[in-house]
Amino acid sequence: MRSTILAINGSERAGGNTDLAVSYAGRLIAARGGELQTIYLRDHRIAPCSPCGNCNSRLVPCELSDDMPSLIERMREADGILYAAPVHGFGLAHLMQIFIERAGVGYLRFDRPLANKVGGVIVTGRRYSDSSAHNQIVNNLLLNRMILVGSGFPVLLRNTDSTPGLNDVEGLDALDRMLHRMLDMIQLLHQHQRIFGPVLPLRDLNERIPRPRRGELTTIQGDTDNVH
């Protein structure tokens, strides 16, 4: 079964360092027999979160009219998600920031459709704050119950030249390792699914639903043990 990874490219700059990194990833994935599809956020209409203030109480997807529903559907269909974004102003580039906010509170929080998908992160920058931007995206992936494969160093691609280029040898090594492990994990999950069914049951999809505590957990476990 062919593995499909969807890249979410949060760079405003066509042909910049982030684009080069995503293209590099696509070539490696293709060489492994997989497919990389790319969403360039700069090509889509994504409304920033509005002042409606009902994100914490609303029980249905966001009503703002933009391209988000179709982008979320593409994420649902992919085996893995690769987030790629540059550092701007010592933080995450605004296109990616707007996207993860709208995706999360507007759509993903209700049933966590990205749960158990394999995730990866690429951050490009000159020198500073790339690890902070990387940590923010990682936390977002963990919130969505995604699977992050440990692969050594985080993929932080640095370039101090004014001309875009993949000049960070250590960063590229980290990117190689991450992509190979993402593909290996996707293939492992596919194999397990075919033979045994889902690897990780989706018992806990929404962090806003109260979870059972110690006494309740014992009762629930006892009830489960009595089911035949």
N, C-alpha and C positions, 0 to 999 in steps of 0.2 A: 504494500500500500504506500503510495507516494505521500511524503510528509509536506505539509503546507504551513509555512510560517508567514505571518502578516507583519510587515514593518510599519510602525507608526512614526513617520518622519516629521518632527516638530520644528524643522528649520525654515525660516523665511527665505533663506538664500539659496537659489537654485545653483547647483554646481559647486557649493561650498563643501567644507570638511565633512559635514554630516551626510550630505548626498554621496560623497565619495566613499564614506564608511559603509553606507547601506548598499551601494553598488558592489563593493568588495564582498560584503556578506552574501549578496545574491549569487555571485560567481562561485563562492565556496559551497553554498547550499546546492546549487545546480550540479556541481561536480560530485556531490554525494547522492544525486538522484532526487533531490527534493525541489521544492518550488518556493521562491520568495515573491510575495505580492507586496506592493508598497502603497500606502496611503500618504500622500503629501498634504499635510494639513493646510498648507498655504493655498491649495487649489480648491478648498472647500469652505462653505459658509458655516461657520460655527459661532453662534451667538454666545457672548459671555453670560454668566449667571446674572439674572435680573434681581431687583430688590423685592421680589414677591415674598420672600421670607418663610415659605411653607415647606422647605426642603426636608425638614425633620418630621413633618407630620403627614405629608402627601403620601398616598398609597398607590398612585398611578404615575407612569412616566411623565417627564417634564413636557409642558405644552408649548414651549418656545419652538417656533418653526424654523428649522435649519436642516443641515445635512446629517445631523447626529444619528437619527434612526438607521439610515443605510450604513453608516460607519460601524455602528454597534452590531448590525447583522453580519457584516464581514468579519468582525472579531469573533462572533459566535461560531462561525463556520471554520475558522482556522484551527490548526493543531497547536500552534504556538504563536506568541506575540513578541515582537522585538520592538522595544521602545527606543527611539534614537532622537536626541535633542542636543542643541548646543547650550553653553552657558552664556547668559546675557546679563550684564549688570550684577554680577556676583550671585546670580540665581538662575533658575530654570527659565529658558526662553518662553515668552508669553504664549505662543501658540500651543505648546505642550501643556502649559499651566491651565489655560482655558479648557483644553480638551479633557484633561483628567478630572477637572472639577465638574464639567457638564456630564461627562460619561458616568462618573461615580454617583453623584447625587441625583442625576436625572434619569439614569437607566440601570446601572449595574447593581445598585444597592438592594434592589427588590428581590432578586433571586440568584445573584452572583453567577451569571452565565459563564464567566471565565474560570470558574473553579476547576482545578486539575489540568488546566492548559499550561504548557511549558512557557515560561517567560524569560526574557533576557533584556539587558539594558546597555545602551551605548551612549556615552556622553562625550561630546567634543568641546574643546575649549583651548584657550591660550595657555593659562597657567594656574589660575586661581579658582576656587570654589567648585571645581568639577565633582569632587567627592560629595559635597553637600547636595548638588543636583542629583547625583546618582542615588544617594540615600533616600531622597524624596520619592523617586520613582520606585525604588525597591519596596519602600513602605506601602506604596499604592498597590503594587503587585501582591504583596502579602495580604493586604486588606481584601483583595478579590480572590483569595484562596488559591492563587496560582502556584505552580511548582518552579522554584528557582534552583538550578543545578549549580552546585559549587564548582568553580572552574579555575581556582587560583585568584589572581588579582582581578579587581573590577576593570571593566573595559572603559578606560579613560584615555581618549586619544587627544594628545596635545600637539599644537602647532603654533609656534611663535612667529612664523613667517606671515607676510601679508597675502601671499599666494596660497590658495587652498592646496592641501596635499596630505598624503598619509605618510608622515615622516617619523612617527613614533613607533619604533620597532617593538618595544616592549608592549605598547598598547595593542599593536596588531597581533602579537603573540597571544595576548589575553583574549582578543576577539576570536582568533582561530579556535582556542580551547573552548570558549563558551559556545560557539556555534556547533562544534562537533558534539559537545555534551548535550546540547539542546536536541540535536537530531537523534542521538543515541537514546535519550530519554523518551522522545516521541515514539520511536520505533519499539521500545520496550513496552510502553503503554498500549500501543496498538496490538502487540503480540499478546499481552495479558488480557486485553479486552476480548480478543477473538477466542481465547481458550477458557478464561475464567470469568469474564465479565469485568465490571468496573474495579479499578485498583483501590480507589479511595471513595467510600460511600459519602454522599453529600448529605450529611446529617445536620449541618450547621451552616445555613446559607445566609443568614442575616443577623449581624451582631446586635441589632436593636430588639430582637425577640428574646425575652428572658430565658435563660438556660436553667435547668434544674440544679439545685444545690445538693449538698452531701446527703441529707436524708432522702430527698426526692430521687437522687441518682440511685441510691440503694434499692428503692422501691421499683424504679423503672427497670433496673437490671434484673431484679427478681422476676418481674412480670415477663421480661424478655426471655429469661431462662425457661419459663413455663410454656412458652409458645412452641408448638410442634407442627 
